[in-house]
């Protein structure tokens, strides 16, 4: 009796697709009155015979494994699906970038981030010294304090030079920090993009490079801060060098007057002589991607040649009818490096040369680019940014894993029936995801 009931139950096929109404309702979950439940052009019964899901995608076999049922074209590698995932990945990355870029400069340059970037500058400085067979410098908290006071003073009084508008220079800030020194030095920079670029800018300036590799220094301190300078939001950096007075006290007493420049309280920052002054004017015309850098200097009468160095750019100076020395150069904005106080190499009639720091007037602040802000924040995120970056990272890793599994299965299974365009689209998606994860 029950066998007859079962046979009758399994014999009814309302939509004539090869599956009984009972099988469709209780086993496959398809519509017993629709021969093509998922509207993919193949009847439900035929899809079951081929090992496909008559309800549409859902079986991992259809998604990832090439077989006769999917024409040896797994759904996960078909161009439409690959384009969807690529567009979704780009959209997620765009949201992450927009979220990061919405943070103002003052939000991402936190004390912790500034300290970390300062440590990188110190590491690069010590790497340079080791390459010159010089001892590494020790971080000194008092020099850090003095450097930070210098940065704040430049923002407060809106100047960018070794000597402030009130005449206060390196000696003043070291004394305020209670750093008792025998020799000392100072490097300044404006416009933060990367610690390596800042150190490179100092290396390109003779006076600043001399500080980096001076064998008499023992301690180092670095400070940076962001604020408004000449109407632009930018970053100022101060790097201080010193050697405690107690280390050389005995030796200093024995030195004669001929070595006065090396005795106690002798700063390695060359003072600008009263007969030497210079103005650096930077003009950035609206709508142009280049700037005109012009130097006007008043030099000693015995000067025969002069060469100005402005942020890594060498500008020859020539005498003018007014008696000043002048020179100019056009620099593409993309070539502008972090700015350093200008210096002038002066050669006299006897061929003797000396490098002097010059006053900087009309210096255009170098604002940190959006790209630099993004990479700095990505490498030093706060809690809110870290959550966003973590979510994006998990998403990219998951999609990358699935794409690589699908690509490998397509290559290793039914190798003779491969479709090159599917492999190419899968590889392109993997490459895109790797790029998005890196940037």
GIRA-V766763 format. One line per field, one symbol per residue. psi: psi as a letter, one per 30 degrees, with the letter a starting at -180 (. if undefined). Layout:
psi->???
//
This chain:
psi->eeeeeeeeeffkieghgfkleeeeefefgljfgjfieghggkleeeeeeggljfgalekfeeefkkleegghikefgkeeeeeeeeeeeeeeeeeeeeeeffklefefileeeeeeeeeeeeeeeeeeeefghlklkkkkeeeeeeeeeeeeeeeeghlilfklfggkaeeeeeeeghjjlelllkkllkjkekeeeeeeeeffkeeeeeeegkfflellkkkllkakjhfkjlkkkkkkllkkefegeeeeefklffgefgakgjkfjkkjlfgkllkjkjkjkkfkglkkkkkkkjllfgkflkjkjjhfkkjkkkklffflklllkkkkeffklkklkllkjkkaffgkllkkklkjkgkkkjkkleeeeeeeeefikaeeeeeeeeeeeeeeeeeeeeeeeeeeeeefkhffgljefeeeeeeeeeeeeeeeee.
//
